[in-house]
Amino acid sequence: LVPFAIGSETAGSITYPAARCGVTAIRPTFGMIGRTGVMSISESL
C-alpha cells in the first residue's frame, strides 16, 4: 500500500471506495490544485 496517491474523481471513483475501506479521500474544488504534469483522459465529462 502507499501512504498517499493522486487520482481523478469521476462518478465517485475515489470517494466511494475510500468510504467502503475506511480511509480518507479528499476531493478539492475544481481548479484548486494545478494539473501541470498530469495526463488528462478528457477535458470534461
N, C-alpha and C positions, 0 to 999 in steps of 0.2 A: 504494500500500500504506500501511497505518497502522502506527505503531510499537507500538500497544497496543490491544487490543479485549477486550470482555467478552462472553461467550456462556454458554449453558447446556449442560451435558453430559447428553446423552440417548443412550444406546447407542453411545458412542464418537464422538459428533458433533464433538468438539473434539480429543480426544487422537489419534484415528486419522489425520485429515488432517494434524495437526501432525507426527506421526511420518513420514508419507509425504513431507512438504515439507521436513523437516529443520529445523523451528523448534521452539521451546519452548512447551508448553502446561502450565498449572498448574491442577490440579483440587483445590481446597481441600476440607476436610471439610465436610459439610453443616452449615449454621448458623454456620460460622466467619466468613463475610462477610455483612453485613447486606443485606437485599433491599429496603430502603427506596428508593422511586422506580423500582423495576424492575417492569415489567409481566409477570406470570407467565401462561403459557398454561394451566397446570393446577397444582393444589396438589401432586399426586404422580402417579406412574405406576402 
